[in-house]
Amino acid sequence: MPSTSNLDSEYDESKPKQKKRRKNESVSADTPDFAPLLSALWTDYADESKDDAFDQFMQTFLEDFLQSRQIQADRLVDVDELGKKTRPLRKTETVSLLEELAKKDHLSIFDSILSRKIKLERERSHACVRNTELRREDSLSLTIAPVVPPPHPVNEDVLTGLSGIRTTPFSNSFLSRLDGTNESSPQALIAIDWETRTPWMDLMTDIHDHYAFSHPDAEQTMLQSAPITYSTLRANQLPQIHDLLERSFWTGIDVRDSLDYQPERSTVIAMYKKIVVGVAIIASPLQTYITYLAVKAGWDKAQIGRATIRTMLYHLIALNPDKDFTLHVSTNSSAMLLYNQFGFKAEEFVAGFYSEYLDPESRASKNAFKLRLRHL
């Protein structure tokens, strides 16, 4: 048996040498330069004059584009009530205007209304909804009926209770809620206006559309189109007429006595649905003195005052062809221009005519002109 020393001398363990690892070379993060490639492509495919550059290419059509855009803008030009030319804003102008309003720390009332109107128009455009206008339907063409939502389930107890009602007093009826507590007599119409569109109507349409866009899942009400009607004075109109005259002139005005002096010949009332929007009253057919002429706020810039006095004068002159018409107007009132356009001429200056009626702090002048419209 060999000794341990001999075995150790005969066996010599050799360890293999480990290869050195190569260090990972970092990949360069620099963006490759494509300038030589672009230069080669330009040399191969571009003309020597370089006429195919985008700016030079568009320059040849820019004048035609600008001319076409101006022609399209001229077609959209409209004239407002003040005689100024207006046109709809372009999309770029709308975006720029909204950005300018967004930069302001505090918006004025006009800026807030303008911002809301622009955003509402954008919502209408996205929803493919056109502006609704009140127009008279001259043709009798058929139109598609609106989609009626499904009815709510009926309560049988309610039907049984309603079936038990045989008669309903007028004071408790739905008609009394529309016409007042006194049953209305047939209305004597003088004229009907389907064309006039007022700022108040536009405001109501904007409020309705804003609610419809904000609550798309809610049950929507239908907007009912209605004209402005001109008729004679009725008793159930007196509360609205008194409120309108007190807001326009002074407190304490009472025109109930006009019902006793042939109102069909001495009064003209302008109404929109159930709202009194204009009133014109003379003392009596024998004394053709115009005591009151007023238009509701929000309707004064729609020529309703002009239409009211024109309708009244036509109505009264036809009934009293041999009479002169007179009235008093404050010296600093803008209604002077309206009366002059209808042929009224100033014939007397009255100092302190409104002193007993106007509030001492009122800005209206206490002095007045007496105007006369002479019959031909």
C-alpha positions, 0 to 999 in steps of 0.5 A: 500500500503506497504511502500518503506522501507518495500519493501526494507527490504523484497527484498534482491537482491543476485548476483550469485558468478562467477566461477574462470577461469582456466588459460591456461596452456602453452603446452610444445614445447619440442620435444618428445624423441623417443629414448626409442621407437627406443631402443625398436624397435631395441631390437625387430627386430635387431640381436645381431650382428647388421649386418643389419646396412646400413654401414655394409650392403653396405661395403660388396658390396662397392668393387664390385661397385668400380670395376664395376665403374672402368671397365666402366671408362676404356671403355670410355678411349680415346687417344688424339693427344698427346698420353695422355689418357682421359675420360669423366668427371663424374657428381660429377666431373663436379659439383665439377669443376663448384663449384671451377670455381664459387669460383674464382673472376677472370676467365682466358681465359682457365677457361672461355672456360672450364666453357662454354664447360661444361655448353654447354655439360650439355645443350646438355645432357638435350636436348638429343642432341649428339655430331655431328661428321663429318663422311663419309657415307659409306652406302647408307641407307635412313635417315629421312629428317629434318623438313622443316619450313613452307614457308613465304608468297610470295610477288607477286610484287617480283615474277613479277619482277623476272619473268621479268629478262631474263638474269643475268650477271655473276658478279651479279649472286649468283655463283659469290658470292661463287666462286668470280668475275671471273668464276671458271674453273673446279677444279683439285682435288688431294685428299679428306679427310672426316675424319679429325676433326679440332679445328676450326670445333669444335668451329663453331659447339659450336657457332651454338649449343650455338645460337640454345639453346639460341634462341629456337624460332628462325629459325635455319640454317642447318650445312652442312658437308664438307670434306677437299679437296686438289687441284691445285692453282687457280687464285680466291684463290690468295687473301686468299693464300697471306693473309695466307702466310703473317700471317705465314712468312712475308709481301709482299709475292706474288705467282701469278707467280706460275700460269705460271709454271704448277700449276698442277705439282707444287702447292697443296692447302688445302680447307674447303668449300671456305676457304683456310686452307693450301698451299704448293708451289714449284718453278717449276717442273724443280727446285723442291725447296719447297718455301712455306708450311703453314697451317691456324691458328686453323688447325695446330693441325689436321695434315693438314700440314702433310697431305699437304706435304705428298700429295704434295710429292706423287704428285710431286715424281710421276711426277718427279721420278728422282728429289731431293727436297730441302727447307730451314727452320729456325733453331728454327722452330718446322717444323724440326721434320715434315720434318725429319719424311718424310726423309729430312736430313740437309746438310747445315747451312746458316747464316742470310738466313732470314735476308732480309725477317723477321722483326728485332723484329721477334722471328724466327731465321734468320739462316736456315738449308738447307734440302734435300730429295733424290730420291731412 
